[in-house]
Amino acid sequence: MSENKNGPLSGIRVLDLSRILAGPFCTMNLGDMGAEIIKIEQPGKGDDTRSWGPPFAGSEAAYFLGINRNKKSVTLNLKSEEGIKILKKLLKNSDVLIENFKFGTMDNYGITDEWRKKEAPQLVHCQITGYGGRGPRGKRPGYDFLLQAESGLMSITGEENGDPMKVGVALVDVCTGMNATIAILGALNSRNISGKGQKVETSLYTTSISMLVNVAANHLVSGNPARRFGNGHPNIVPYRTFDAIDGSIAIAVGNDIQFAKFASCLGRDDWAKDKRFIKNADRVINRSIIDKEIQDVISTKKVDEWLEKLLSSNIPASAVNSVENALSDEQTISNDMVVSVNHSEAGVLKMLGVPYRFSDTPATINKAPPLLGEDNKEILQSIGYDNDQIEALAKAQVI
């Protein structure tokens, strides 16, 4: 593996002071696009997720390995005066700073908005927080699970008559990381025009609220409370899972013409003539009736039989896969969404691939997730430290 010098963000240096998931997910995306990512970690400990296992690959936790490729690791004691001095030097030589510290931490380091504007005017500073800086919970730390609960996401997830349920992935963290990526790219483009960096902010709270999208729109327009529909859709019917003989199948009928074809496919042409089901709005009102009738038919055949029948009639349908089946699926493999990289501790390491393509400036995986502090020498030399100085920093436990 070698550095991606042709990626769309080639030449951009990102100083990553974030930990856990949202920030590291953001910088992994920036690194996949060719940016140089310098991950600043606490000496002797590193990112908390380095110890979040099992499972482990060698000495490295799978959690850490999954979101920290294409990065260089530098250990830096930010409680020391010399550590802050090095941090400031790095910032003056960087394009982006991303951090998810508690409010006031960067100010305590002497890295205020005023310092940035004077000493590093080119810098885009991305701040990820739990709740942002405003409102009654502003400046409070945030956690994905709590935000799924607080934002209402859990209240609309789970069985209709069951308990509120979180999503199986820390989706608020992931989407916050995506929002941070988008904000950084926007600020970099603005810098191309103005020549100046700026501060951009996103939070788990604002992200989780924005994730309500159409459910929020439904409530804001109608005033009706949002509720759970299990695997159903609040606005489209039928759009849910049904149980076949040997498993579950997801069926997504998006319009009335499609519903007529679907009814014919199931041998129930009468549904498309029934005034309760002709229009989607009618089907939404009579959801429980049509869903039960569909379930009665689907339960008579196996999943593969239904898939063959439905897909051949251009009715969107899919088996409900396990994670194992999804990762080994030919569609996954064909799109390079599971790849292997060589890691000095873990050996040949399988990980998820890059989910987007560029025709002219490829996104690539060019560096395995780093060992703690493995890039100290390279990065410190890039800002003027020689070998003797680096050794002295190590002895003083600055790095």
JOFEN-V408411 format. One line per field, one symbol per residue. psi: psi as a letter, one per 20 degrees, with the letter a starting at -180 (. if undefined). A space follows every 50 residues. Layout:
# JOFEN-V408411
psi: ???
This chain:
# JOFEN-V408411
psi: qrpnijrijpipppoojrrdggghgghgghhhjiqoooopqppigaphih jmarqqocjpphgghijkrkqpppppojiqghghggghgghikrhpppql rqpighhhijmrhggghghmiipooppprgjairrhjqjqqqpgghhhgh iighhjprqgjaqqpqqiqmhggghghghggggghghhhhhhghjqarpq qqqhghghghiidhggggghghiqqqrqkcjrphipppmaqqoagjaqpp pnoirhghhggggghjkmhhhiipiiigqhhghghkghghggggghghii rrghgggggghijkopqqqoqrgghghjqhhgghjkiorpqpphgibopp rqapjrqphhnqproipqpqqojijgggghhikjprgghghhhghjkh.
